[in-house]
Amino acid sequence: MEKRESSIELLRIYSMLIIVMYHYMVNSKLADVLFAGGDAALPKDILMVILCCGGKYSINCFVLITGYFMCKSNISIRKFLKLFLEVELYGVIIYLVFPMTGYDRFVLSDFLSYVFPVFAIGVGFVGSYLAFYWFIPFLNILIKNINKKQHFAIIILSIFFFSVVPTFCVSADVKIGYVGWFMIVYLIGAYIRIYHENTKRTTSFWGTLTLFIFVVSAISTVACSYLYAHFWGDNIHAAYYFLNECNKFFAIIPAISTFIFFKSLKLGSNKVINKIAASSFAVLLIHGHSLTMQRWLWDDVCDNAGWYNTRFAFLHLFVCTIGVYIICTAIDMLRIRFIEKWYLKLVDKALSKESSR
């Protein structure tokens, strides 16, 4: 166990919690009622947007963690199957639950999209992440065969052309899919692992820098929220234009700073943190499963839009997001204990037979 691994695992937990908060807003009817109350409700609306705008930034944090750990590791068939079978289990079972309970109808094409999640490349994080996973061995070959200056140059050029330009040049039609962007973020995480381990900067420095970047990002969100409320008014994503995609400048820069800040924390190896973090990906697979899950969870069960018109709106936000995280984590811990160990034994048995041929 690496000395600072639990610090980064804590970031994994934090990032996924922020993603849940992001989904609390954008995947519910709450997005339809924000900025509908006029100037009197504007401060409340803006604060809600600021609290719930970190989804894409957190995805970058998640992929940075992948780059940090996997750049010095090897992708084996077992590792991929472990990830893939987790995705399959939640994807298929959760999809079937809703038709079986009468909540939604069964659609074969939708069902097949969960049986073969890789076909969702370009529109979904999970399918794109699985596809990106196959490129990791080749990215590692690239990393091993370039020096520090070349590695840094690739990162700077990528951030400029695929982050700075599409963020600040509205007319520039620069597009990059999840898979391509994840490769860039992976290279950043690998660079931090290889060349940034012995930095002389302190935790307080990175904490202060991260806070400053967050303030600047919040100011951009406030400005865009005001314009959205008074002029745009058609898509809630316009309220956080500067970080509404993973490659936006204010989604990647805070992620890098946050990652280095957490890495600089000296927590040692904490079994509790590591165990909770091991289920972080499952939190996304469960609560962000489908449009049906989103409607059931955020509109029917939690009633986000209804609670927003009460004085307990922000209490409801934190109780629901933390509650969802805890429940999803508990479910996955049961899966790891009673199901994953079983099917990994089958995988190991199959792989051992194949290697003995």
Salt bridges, closest charged atoms under 4 A:
GLU2 OE2 - ARG193 NH2 3.26
GLU9 OE1 - ARG12 NE 2.82
ASP39 OD1 - HIS230 NE2 2.96
GLU86 OE2 - ARG335 NH2 3.74
ASP173 OD1 - LYS175 NZ 3.99
ASP332 OD1 - ARG335 NE 2.55
GLU340 OE2 - ARG335 NH1 3.16
ASP348 OD1 - ARG78 NE 2.60
GLU354 OE1 - ARG357 NH1 3.50
